[in-house]
């Protein structure tokens, strides 16, 4: 374990656990965010924001239809704004 998160018991329900983000994870996230944003700007730089969102939405549908989505994180396939919408 890299010490980025930890599971803690829910104080009101002993059967449940919650995942808590630790300071090291926040630091790593702060380092990674500009790298991700730069990558997205490079990949989607030739597209307008709405075009980039449409592209990602269509790409998700292609992956699902071709059954190539089995290794993708469920959050990537969730409906909502495309990653390029963060700019």
N, C-alpha and C positions, 0 to 999 in steps of 0.2 A: 504494500500500500504506500502511496506517495504522500500521505498526510494531507490530501486536498479536501476530503470530506469525511464525516463520521456518522455512523448510525447511533441514534439515541432513542431510548424508550420514551414513548409518549407518557407524560406524567398523569394524564387522566384516563388512559386506556393501556393497561400493561401488555395487551396483545399486540399493540401497534408500535412501530418504530418510525422515526422521521430521519431524513438525511439532512445534515447541517453542513453548510459550506464553511470551510476554515479559512483563515487569513492567507495561507499559501495558495489556495485556489483562486482567491480574489486577485492576488498578485499575478498569477499565471494568466488569468483571464485578461487582465489589463495589458500584459505583454502581447498576448495573442490577437487581441482585437484589431490593432492597427495592421497586423500582417494579413488577417482575413479581409479587412476592408480594402487593403491594397490589391489583394488577389481579385476580389470581386470587381474592383474598379478596372483592373486590367482585362478581365474576362468579359465584362458587360460594358466596357467603356464606349463601344461603338453603338450602343443601343440607348434609346431614351428609357427612363425608369419604367414606364408602362410596358414598353416592348420587352425589357428584361424580365419583368414579372410574368408576362405572357409566355415568354420562352421557357422559363423555369416551370411554369404550370403545365405547359405542353410536354416538356421533357419528363416530368413526373408521370403523366398519363402514359407516355410511351413505355417507361420502365415498368409500370404496373401491367399494361396490356401485354408486353413481351415477357412478363413474369421474371423480370430482372431485379425486382425490388426486394427479394428475400434477404439480402445482406445489408439493406439500407436501414438506417435508424428510423423508427416510426415517426419521429418528429420531422424528418425531412419530407415525409409523404403527407403530413397533416395539412388540411386546408388552411389557407391564410396567406399572408403576404410572403412573397418569395424573398430569399435572402438578399437579392439585389435591392429590395425596397428599404434596406437599412441606411442607404446613403443619404 
